Amino acid sequence: MPDEACRLAKVEQRIDSLEEVFEDRGKKLDAIIATLEEMKNEQTKYKGFIGGVVFTIGAVFSFLTWWLGNR
């Protein structure tokens, strides 16, 4: 019987240590997810501005090409 109690205690210790590991991983995962959400929000924030700049540069080059071609 003492052998079984010792084995049970070891199993309980192992379960406790695994729970701590999973808790730490969960916290790290939450931090990673929060960072990804922040990055996504940052990208969508500047999406319209960057699109407008690219469109304007393309329009300017198109106009210059058209204008220089008609000379």
NUNU-51698 format. One record per atom (N, C-alpha, C): y, x, z; atom name; residue number from 1; residue in one letter. Coordinates in steps of 0.02 Angstrom, whole numbers, plus 32768, in hexadecimal, padded with zeros to 4 digits. Layout:
N
 north east   up atom seq type
     Y    X    Z   CA NUM    a
...
END
This chain:
71
 north east   up atom seq type
  7FC4 8028 8000    N   1    m
  8000 8000 8000   CA   1    m
  8040 802B 8000    C   1    m
  8044 8062 8026    N   2    p
  8081 808A 8025   CA   2    p
  808E 80A6 7FDF    C   2    p
  8059 80B5 7FBA    N   3    d
  8061 80D0 7F77   CA   3    d
  8084 809C 7F4A    C   3    d
  8070 805D 7F51    N   4    e
  808E 8028 7F29   CA   4    e
  80D8 801E 7F3C    C   4    e
  80E7 8023 7F7C    N   5    a
  812D 801C 7F93   CA   5    a
  8157 8055 7F77    C   5    a
  813C 8090 7F76    N   6    c
  8160 80CB 7F5C   CA   6    c
  816C 80C2 7F11    C   6    c
  8139 80AC 7EEE    N   7    r
  8140 80A1 7EA6   CA   7    r
  8173 806A 7E97    C   7    r
  8171 8035 7EBF    N   8    l
  81A1 7FFF 7EB7   CA   8    l
  81E8 8018 7EC3    C   8    l
  81F2 8042 7EF6    N   9    a
  8234 805D 7F05   CA   9    a
  824D 8088 7ECA    C   9    a
  8220 80AF 7EAC    N  10    k
  8234 80D9 7E73   CA  10    k
  8247 80AD 7E38    C  10    k
  8222 8078 7E2D    N  11    v
  8232 804B 7DF5   CA  11    v
  8276 802A 7E01    C  11    v
  8283 8015 7E3F    N  12    e
  82C3 7FF7 7E4F   CA  12    e
  82FD 8028 7E45    C  12    e
  82F2 8067 7E58    N  13    q
  8325 809A 7E4E   CA  13    q
  8332 80A4 7E03    C  13    q
  82FD 80A6 7DDD    N  14    r
  8304 80AF 7D95   CA  14    r
  832A 8074 7D76    C  14    r
  831B 8038 7D8C    N  15    i
  833E 7FFC 7D73   CA  15    i
  8388 8000 7D85    C  15    i
  8397 8015 7DC2    N  16    d
  83DD 801B 7DD7   CA  16    d
  8402 804F 7DAD    C  16    d
  83E2 8087 7DA0    N  17    s
  8403 80BB 7D78   CA  17    s
  840C 80A3 7D30    C  17    s
  83DC 807F 7D15    N  18    l
  83E4 8064 7CD1   CA  18    l
  841C 8030 7CCD    C  18    l
  8422 8008 7D01    N  19    e
  8458 7FD7 7D03   CA  19    e
  849C 7FFA 7D03    C  19    e
  84A2 8032 7D27    N  20    e
  84E0 8058 7D28   CA  20    e
  84F0 8075 7CE3    C  20    e
  84BB 808E 7CC2    N  21    v
  84C4 80AA 7C80   CA  21    v
  84DC 8074 7C4F    C  21    v
  84BD 803A 7C52    N  22    f
  84D0 8003 7C26   CA  22    f
  8517 7FEB 7C36    C  22    f
  852A 7FEC 7C75    N  23    e
  856E 7FD9 7C88   CA  23    e
  85A1 8009 7C6A    C  23    e
  8592 804A 7C6F    N  24    d
  85BF 807D 7C53   CA  24    d
  85C4 8075 7C07    C  24    d
  858B 806A 7BE7    N  25    r
  858C 8061 7B9F   CA  25    r
  85B2 8023 7B8B    C  25    r
  85AC 7FEE 7BB3    N  26    g
  85D1 7FB1 7BA6   CA  26    g
  861C 7FBC 7BAA    C  26    g
  8631 7FE3 7BDC    N  27    k
  8678 7FF2 7BE3   CA  27    k
  8691 801B 7BA8    C  27    k
  8669 804B 7B93    N  28    k
  867C 8074 7B59   CA  28    k
  867F 804A 7B1A    C  28    k
  864F 801D 7B13    N  29    l
  864E 7FF1 7AD8   CA  29    l
  868B 7FC3 7AD8    C  29    l
  869D 7FAA 7B11    N  30    d
  86D9 7F80 7B16   CA  30    d
  8718 7FA7 7B03    C  30    d
  871B 7FE6 7B18    N  31    a
  8755 800F 7B07   CA  31    a
  8757 801C 7ABB    C  31    a
  871D 8029 7A9D    N  32    i
  871A 8035 7A55   CA  32    i
  872F 7FF6 7A2F    C  32    i
  8716 7FBD 7A44    N  33    i
  8728 7F7E 7A23   CA  33    i
  8772 7F70 7A29    C  33    i
  878F 7F7E 7A63    N  34    a
  87D7 7F74 7A6C   CA  34    a
  87FF 7FA2 7A3E    C  34    a
  87E9 7FE0 7A37    N  35    t
  880B 800F 7A0B   CA  35    t
  8806 7FF9 79C3    C  35    t
  87CC 7FE1 79AE    N  36    l
  87C3 7FC9 796A   CA  36    l
  87EF 7F8C 795C    C  36    l
  87F4 7F5F 798B    N  37    e
  8820 7F25 7983   CA  37    e
  8869 7F3A 797C    C  37    e
  887C 7F6C 79A5    N  38    e
  88C1 7F85 79A1   CA  38    e
  88CF 7FA5 795D    C  38    e
  889E 7FCB 7944    N  39    m
  88A6 7FEA 7902   CA  39    m
  88AB 7FB5 78CB    C  39    m
  8882 7F80 78D1    N  40    k
  8884 7F4B 789F   CA  40    k
  88C7 7F28 78A0    C  40    k
  88E2 7F1A 78DB    N  41    n
  8923 7EFA 78E0   CA  41    n
  895A 7F27 78C4    C  41    n
  8954 7F67 78CE    N  42    e
  8985 7F97 78B5   CA  42    e
  8983 7F98 7868    C  42    e
  8948 7F96 784B    N  43    q
  8942 7F96 7802   CA  43    q
  895F 7F57 77E4    C  43    q
  8950 7F1E 7800    N  44    t
  896B 7EE0 77E4   CA  44    t
  89B6 7EDB 77ED    C  44    t
  89D0 7EFD 781F    N  45    k
  8A17 7EFC 782B   CA  45    k
  8A3E 7F1C 77F1    C  45    k
  8A23 7F52 77D6    N  46    y
  8A46 7F77 77A1   CA  46    y
  8A2B 7F67 775B    C  46    y
  89FB 7F3A 7756    N  47    k
  89DC 7F2B 7716   CA  47    k
  8A10 7F12 76E4    C  47    k
  8A39 7EE3 76F7    N  48    g
  8A6B 7EC7 76CA   CA  48    g
  8A9F 7EFA 76B5    C  48    g
  8AB4 7F24 76E4    N  49    f
  8AE6 7F57 76D5   CA  49    f
  8ACC 7F89 76A3    C  49    f
  8A90 7FA2 76AF    N  50    i
  8A71 7FD4 7682   CA  50    i
  8A65 7FB5 763D    C  50    i
  8A4E 7F77 763B    N  51    g
  8A44 7F55 75FB   CA  51    g
  8A86 7F4E 75D5    C  51    g
  8ABB 7F3E 75F8    N  52    g
  8AFC 7F38 75D8   CA  52    g
  8B15 7F7A 75BC    C  52    g
  8B0B 7FAF 75E1    N  53    v
  8B20 7FF2 75CA   CA  53    v
  8AF9 8005 758C    C  53    v
  8AB7 7FFA 758D    N  54    v
  8A8E 800C 7553   CA  54    v
  8AA2 7FE2 7516    C  54    v
  8AAE 7FA2 7521    N  55    f
  8AC4 7F76 74EA   CA  55    f
  8B06 7F8E 74CD    C  55    f
  8B36 7F9F 74F8    N  56    t
  8B77 7FB5 74E1   CA  56    t
  8B73 7FF6 74B9    C  56    t
  8B4C 8026 74D1    N  57    i
  8B44 8065 74AD   CA  57    i
  8B23 8058 7469    C  57    i
  8AF0 802E 7467    N  58    g
  8AD0 801D 7428   CA  58    g
  8AFF 7FFB 73F8    C  58    g
  8B28 7FCE 7412    N  59    a
  8B58 7FAB 73E7   CA  59    a
  8B8B 7FDC 73CB    C  59    a
  8BA3 800A 73F4    N  60    v
  8BD4 803B 73DD   CA  60    v
  8BB6 8067 73A6    C  60    v
  8B7A 807F 73B0    N  61    f
  8B5A 80A9 737D   CA  61    f
  8B4C 8081 733D    C  61    f
  8B39 8043 7344    N  62    s
  8B2D 8019 7309   CA  62    s
  8B6E 800E 72E2    C  62    s
  8BA3 8001 7306    N  63    f
  8BE4 7FF7 72E6   CA  63    f
  8BFA 8037 72C3    C  63    f
  8BF3 8070 72E4    N  64    l
  8C07 80AF 72C6   CA  64    l
  8BDD 80BE 7288    C  64    l
  8B9D 80B1 728A    N  65    t
  8B72 80BC 7250   CA  65    t
  8B86 808E 7216    C  65    t
  8B93 8050 7226    N  66    w
  8BA8 8020 71F2   CA  66    w
  8BEC 8035 71D5    C  66    w
  8C1A 8048 7200    N  67    w
  8C5D 8059 71EB   CA  67    w
  8C5D 8099 71C0    C  67    w
  8C38 80CB 71D6    N  68    l
  8C35 810A 71B0   CA  68    l
  8C0E 8101 716E    C  68    l
  8BDF 80D3 716C    N  69    g
  8BB9 80C6 712F   CA  69    g
  8BE1 80A1 70FB    C  69    g
  8C13 807B 710F    N  70    n
  8C3C 8054 70E0   CA  70    n
  8C78 807B 70C7    C  70    n
  8C82 80B7 70DC    N  71    r
  8CBC 80DE 70C5   CA  71    r
  8CB5 80F6 7081    C  71    r
END
